[in-house]
Amino acid sequence: MRHAIEHIPVDRSDAAPELMEVRGTVTLAFSDRHRRRIRLMDDAGEPFLLDLPHAVRLADGDRLRLVDGGVIVVRAADEPVLTITASGPIAAAKLAWHIGNRHTPVEVLKDGRLRIIDDHVMRDMITGLGGVVDQEIAPFNPLNGAYHGLGGAHGHSHGNDHFDHEDHGRDHKHGHSHSHGHGHNHSHSHGDHSHSHVHTAGKPHDH
């Protein structure tokens, strides 16, 4: 079975020539494009194993480097979306803020319209704010967050560690390293005397 071990973003320009040889494409819906390790089928029906160091959000045009050479290109599947038109750039910015405030991924189209996955609650909110919403079937390729590509800087790896392609990556793998060694040094001055104490989690307070 082919083995894909590296994610190459679509905007990466320093790829070696051997990474330009396309060995296939894989078309995935948005909900299936946050992956780390899973068995997938390409668009020709041939299996391959995706085995990345950490979970990444795959975007349309990204490449997956194969161990034996060449790449598989990721394609965003057509799916139900809401395409949003605002009355002007200020109104569009306000709508984008409200969408982002609800942690909903959003795509900004070249013509300035916004696009999100179809959701009746979001549709009602947007129309209530004055946006015009069209229900469409189209690829969804949202903006990546500011920390995308930092190798899990915040310790969240929502990838799937299972081979079963029917599992949509709901097995959350949280890489939190909770270190509670908070060193709070409080210094108090009370009239003619002063004292200080250090709070260290897990130890008694020494006054």
N, C-alpha and C positions, 0 to 999 in steps of 0.2 A: 504494500500500500504506500502511496506517496505520503510524504511527511513534510508539512509546512511548519517552519520553526521561527520565522521572522516576519514581523509586520512592517511594511514599507509604506508610509503615508503617501497619498497621491501628490502632495506638493513637494515631496523630497526630490531634489534635483541632482544629488551627488551619487545616484545609484550606478553601480558598475554595469557594463554592457550586458553581462550574463543575466542581470536581473530584468532585462527588457524583453527577454524571450517568453512570450505568453504560452503557457501550457494548458490553459483552460480558464473558465470564468465560473464564479459561484454567485448566484443571485439570492439575496436574503432580505427579508422584511426588517424594519427597524428594530423590532423586539428581539430579533435573532442575531443582531450584529454587535452585541457586547459579549465577547468570547475570550476564553483562554485556551481550554483544551477540550476538543470535541471531535467526533467523527462526522464529517460532512460529505455530501454528494455534490459534485460540480454540475454544471448545466448540461453536460453530456452524459450524466448518470454514472460517472466514475467516482469512487470513494477516495477520500484523502483524510489524513489526520491533522487537525490544527493543534499545535502544541507550542504555545507561546509562554514566555517567562512570567507574564502577568496579563490580566484581562485588559483588553483595549476595546474602544468603540470603533468598529470598522466603518469607514466611509466609502461612498461610491468612488471607484477608481483606485482605491488602495490596493496594494499588491501583497501577496503572501509568498515568501521565498521558500522554494522546495529544496530539500537536502540534496537531491540529485540534479539540481540546476533548473533554471526557469522560475516562473511565478504563476500563481493563479490570481486573477484580477477579480476584485469584489465589485458586484453591481447591486444597487439599491432596487428592490422589487417595487412594482406598482402596488399600492395599497390605499385604503380609504383615508383621505386627508381633508383638512379644512384649509382653503386658501383665502386669506384675509386681505381685504382692501380697506385702507383708511382714507380719510378725507384730505390728508396732507402729511408731510413729514413729522410734524409735531404730534399729530394724532397717532401716527404709526409708532412713534417712540413711546407714547403713553401705553398703547396696546401691548407693545413688546415688554414694557416694564410689568404690566399686570400679568402677562403670561409667564414671564420669568419668576415673578413673585410666587407663583404657584408651582415652581420647579418643573414646568412643562417644557420639554425641548422644543426649540423653534428654529425654523429655517427662514433665512432672509433671501428672497428671490432677487434676481438681477433687476427686475422692474420695481423693486421696493416693497412688493407685497410680502406678507408673512405666511408661513405654512406650519401647521401642526397636525399631529395625528387626530383623526376624527374622534370627537368626544362631545356628547350632548351637553354636559355641564359647561365645558369651555365655550361651546358654541353659543349657549344662552348668555354667558358672561360677556362675550365679545360683542354680540349684537346689542346687548344692553349698554355697552360703552360706545356705541355708534359705529362699530365696524361692520362691513358688509362681508358675509361669509358665503363662499361657494364650496359645496361638497364635491370632491373630485376623486378620481382614482389616478394616482401619480406617485413617482418615487419620492421618498422623504429622506432628506440628507441634512439634518440639523447642524447648527453650529456646535462645535465642541467646547467644553468648558475651559476656563482659563488654565486649569491645571492638567488638561489632557496632555498625555505624552510625557509626564514627569515620573512615570514608573510607579504610580500609586503614592504620590506625595502625601496623601491624607490617609493612607492605609486601607482604603476601601477597594477590595477586589471582588467585584460582583460577577466573576466569571463562573463557568461551568466546568467542573472537574470530571464530568461523566462522558462516556462515549455515546450514549443514547441520544440521537439527534432529535428525538421527540421531546426531550427535556429542554426547556427554554432558558436555562441558566438561572433558575430560581434558587439554586443552592448557593446562598451567599457565603462567601469566604472572607471573613473579616480579619484583616491583618493588623488590628489595633494592638499596639503595644502600650498598655496603660501603665505609665510610671508615675506613681504618686509621691515622688520624693520632693514635695514642695517645701522649700526652705523659706518660710516667712519670718523675717527678723523684725520684730516689733520693738520699738524703743519708746518708752513712756516717761514723761517727766512730770512728777507730782510735787509741786512746790519746792521743798528743800531737798528732795531726793529723786533719784531716777533709777530705773531698772530696765533691763532688756531681756527678752526671752525669744528663743528660736523654736518655732513649731516645725517639727519634722514628722511627716505622716508615718503612722505605725509605731511612734514612740510617745511616751508620756511627755507632757509639757514640763519643762524644767524652768521654774521661775527663780 
